[in-house]
Amino acid sequence: MIYYFIAIIVILIDQWSKWLVVKKMELGESITIIDQFFYLTSHRNRGAAWGILQGQMWFFYIITIIVIIAVIYYIRKLAKKDPLMGWSLGLILGGAIGNFIDRLIRKEVVDFFDFYLNFYFFKYNYPIFNVADAALVAGVILILIHTLLEAKKEKKVNGEV
């Protein structure tokens, strides 16, 4: 099924990019891509998003295994009838497995995309992330879009436009 292929592509790109960062950059090193906006920064995270739950590896192993099983179940159940849901779940599966591999092998997740938002009075350094994280977020956003489209379609069917 194509949705598993999407997950494999995400995993391969994620692991390849992390390997490059580990091999070619020192921890903490930053390379400017777009000054004052986008950098490649070699960073490690032993927690989840925004560094929460640092060092709780067993928790992450258990949660990730549950997520992977659930995503595979829903790919099998929903993807044939609904390609957008299949793409969403394929991205989520690839992202979950990509970070799971890091946690199993390295006992930490390699992050490197580093964005600074700097608009006059508003400044924000977005937490450093990786390809797997981006795939997870993209998958969740696609699920939200799917949910909104389905709600709109249902309203139309019920004459509630």
C-alpha positions in Angstrom: 0.0 0.0 0.0 1.3 3.5 -0.9 0.8 4.8 2.7 3.4 2.5 4.0 5.7 3.6 1.2 5.1 7.2 2.4 6.1 6.2 5.9 9.3 4.4 4.6 10.3 7.5 2.6 9.8 9.7 5.7 11.9 7.3 7.8 14.7 7.2 5.2 14.9 11.0 4.7 14.7 11.5 8.5 17.4 9.0 9.4 19.7 10.1 6.5 19.4 13.8 7.6 20.1 13.0 11.2 23.1 10.9 10.2 24.5 13.8 8.3 24.0 16.2 11.2 25.7 13.7 13.6 28.6 13.1 11.2 29.2 16.6 9.8 28.3 18.9 12.7 29.5 19.4 16.3 26.8 19.3 19.0 25.6 22.9 19.3 27.1 24.0 16.0 24.8 26.2 13.9 24.9 26.9 10.2 23.1 30.0 8.9 20.7 29.2 6.0 18.7 32.5 6.0 20.2 35.0 8.5 17.8 36.0 11.3 15.3 33.3 10.3 16.5 29.7 9.5 19.6 27.8 10.8 20.7 24.2 10.9 21.6 23.6 14.5 22.9 20.3 15.9 20.8 19.6 18.9 19.8 16.6 21.0 16.6 16.0 22.8 16.0 13.3 25.4 12.4 14.3 25.9 9.4 15.1 23.7 8.3 18.3 22.0 9.8 21.4 23.6 12.0 19.2 25.7 9.2 18.0 28.1 9.6 14.7 29.9 13.4 14.6 29.6 14.9 11.2 30.1 11.6 9.3 30.2 12.6 6.7 27.5 10.5 3.8 28.7 7.4 6.1 28.6 8.3 7.1 25.0 8.9 3.5 24.0 5.5 2.4 25.3 3.6 5.4 23.9 5.3 5.1 20.5 4.5 1.4 20.2 0.8 2.1 21.0 0.8 4.9 18.4 2.4 2.8 15.7 -0.1 -0.1 16.3 -3.1 2.4 16.3 -1.9 4.1 13.1 -1.4 0.8 11.3 -4.9 -0.3 12.4 -6.4 2.9 11.0 -4.4 2.8 7.8 -5.9 -0.7 7.2 -9.4 0.4 8.2 -9.7 3.9 6.6 -7.0 4.5 4.0 -8.6 2.4 1.2 -11.8 4.6 1.4 -10.1 7.8 2.2 -6.8 8.8 0.5 -6.3 12.0 2.5 -6.6 10.0 5.8 -4.1 7.5 4.3 -1.6 10.2 3.5 -2.0 11.7 7.0 -1.5 8.4 8.7 1.5 7.5 6.5 3.2 10.7 7.5 2.4 10.1 11.2 3.7 6.5 11.0 6.9 7.6 9.4 7.5 10.4 11.9 6.7 8.2 14.9 9.1 5.4 13.7 11.8 7.9 12.7 12.0 9.3 16.3 11.5 5.9 17.8 14.7 4.7 15.9 16.6 7.6 17.5 15.4 6.8 21.0 16.2 3.1 20.6 19.7 3.6 19.1 20.9 6.9 20.4 18.8 7.2 23.6 18.0 10.8 22.3 16.5 12.4 19.3 18.6 14.4 16.8 17.1 17.8 16.0 18.4 20.4 13.6 15.8 22.7 12.0 16.1 25.9 13.9 13.7 28.9 13.1 13.7 32.4 14.6 10.6 34.5 14.0 11.6 38.1 14.2 8.8 40.6 13.4 9.5 44.0 14.9 7.9 43.6 18.3 7.4 39.8 18.2 10.4 37.5 18.5 10.2 33.8 19.0 12.8 31.0 18.7 10.8 28.0 17.6 11.9 24.7 19.3 14.5 22.9 17.1 13.0 19.9 15.3 13.7 17.3 12.6 12.1 15.6 9.5 10.2 13.1 11.7 8.7 15.9 13.7 7.7 17.8 10.6 6.0 14.7 9.2 4.1 14.2 12.4 2.9 17.8 12.4 2.0 17.6 8.7 0.1 14.4 9.3 -1.9 15.9 12.2 -2.7 19.1 10.1 -3.9 16.9 7.3 -6.2 15.0 9.7 -7.6 18.4 11.0 -8.2 19.5 7.4 -9.9 16.1 6.7 -12.1 16.6 9.7 -13.1 20.1 8.7 -13.9 18.9 5.1 -15.9 15.9 6.4 -17.9 18.2 8.8 -18.6 20.6 5.9 -19.7 17.7 3.6 -22.0 16.3 6.4 -23.6 19.7 6.8 -24.2 19.9 3.1 -25.8 16.5 3.1 -28.0 17.4 6.0 -29.0 20.7 4.4 -27.3 22.9 7.1 -25.2 25.0 4.7 
